[in-house]
Amino acid sequence: MDATSQTKALPVITVPLSDLDRAFLRAVRIAGGCLSLVTLAHRQSAAACCEGGYVRISPDGKTVRLTGTGQAYLDRLMRAH
């Protein structure tokens, strides 16, 4: 076997999320990958998702965008269920 055939898959789920934070992440995807942060609960979930690299919060703190890692996280969860 050569080195290229021995590629290892990197873990997608590096930071586990609570049920509430996963629901928020799904809401961001359903909204087209960008969501306005209106409520305190959304801001808290956005912060938790940002720690895992699943979303990026805008510099003004008013919107959140789904990252490729966040999309991969949701895709992995869908295949697991």
N, C-alpha and C positions, 0 to 999 in steps of 0.2 A: 504494500500500500504506500502511496505517496502522501505527502503532507497536505495536499489539497483535498484528498478524500476523507481526511480526518478532522473536518471542521466541527467545532462544538457550537451548539446553539446557546446563545447568551440568554440568561433568564429574563423574561419580560416583566414578571411580577417581582420586583425587588423590594418594594415597600407596600405591605398589605394595607388595604383601605377598609374602613367601616362600611356597613351597609348603606348608611346615609351618604357617605362620600362616593361610593360606587354609583348610587342613584344620581348624584350630582354630575358625575362624570358622564353617565348615560345621557343626562339632560343636555349637557354641552354638545355631545355628538348629535343628538336629535335636532338641536338648534342650528346645525350646520357647522359645528366646530368653533363657534364663537358665541359667548353668552354675556349679557350684562349682569354685573353683580349688584343686585338690588337689596337683598336682605342680609342680615347679619349671619344667618345660617349658611347662605351661599358664600359669603366671604370666608367663613370658617372652613367650609368644605373645600373651597378653592385653595386655601392655604395648605390644607392637608394633601391635596392632589398635587400641588406645586412642589412640595417637599419630595414627592416621589418622582417628579419630572414628568408627570402625566399631563399637566397643563402649564401654561405661562400666563401670568397676570400682567396686564398692561402697566406701564410706568405710572399712570394716573390712578391705578387700582380700581378702575370702573368696569373693565371687561376681562374676560379670560378666554384663552384659545387652547384648543386641544392640540397636543403634540403627537408626533409619530409614536412615541412610547405609550401615550394614553390610548391611542387607537389600537395599538398592538395589545395592550392590557385588556381592553374591552373585547377584542376579537378572541383572545385566549379564553376569557371567561365564557363567551358564548359557545365555544367548542367544548368546554368542560361540562356544561350543563346540558 
